[in-house]
Amino acid sequence: MMVRILSILFFGTLFWLLFSFIFYSGLFVNYIEANGIKVFFNQFFVDSQIWWLWIVGIVLYGAVFMTENKTKEKAVLYLLSFMIAALPWVPDFGQQIGMALFAKPHASYKFGKVLIKDATILYEGRRYDYVKIPGRQMTLRYPKSNRIQGTL
């Protein structure tokens, strides 16, 4: 029984990590890099994870891996999972998924006497917000400490 539980955890972690890596690397290429956001992939991958999805994914993929005599069903699940994980690699889908997951409109920042309104946070990093201001093409990096609270 203990070997079965360890096998579920091992193979579940292996498959979930693979699909998670494919998904977030597609987002990194077609959302983070496409918007000129200067963060490293390692930081983006770790900070963007939703922890409770790991528990669900590991148990799901591990349990499916351990089922016997269901080869076609397993293949369909893994192929479907791979297709979903690969969606962010399509540039338009990667941009839309990234906007849905990370973008926050209507943020305001204050720098001394200068007030910047209606900025869109494209990605919230560890100490900085990466924002797009209407009328400007480039992504700007603002310290989180300058964000006016209650504007989101």
Secondary structure, DSSP 8 states (H G I E B T S, - for coil): -HHHHHHHHHHHHHHHHHHHHHHHHHHIIIIITTTT----HHHHHHHT--HHHHHHHHHHHHHHHH-SS-HHHHHHHHHHHHHHHHGGGSHHHHHHHHHHHH-EEEEEEEETTEEEEEEEEEEE-SSEEEEE-TT--S-EEEEGGGB-TT--
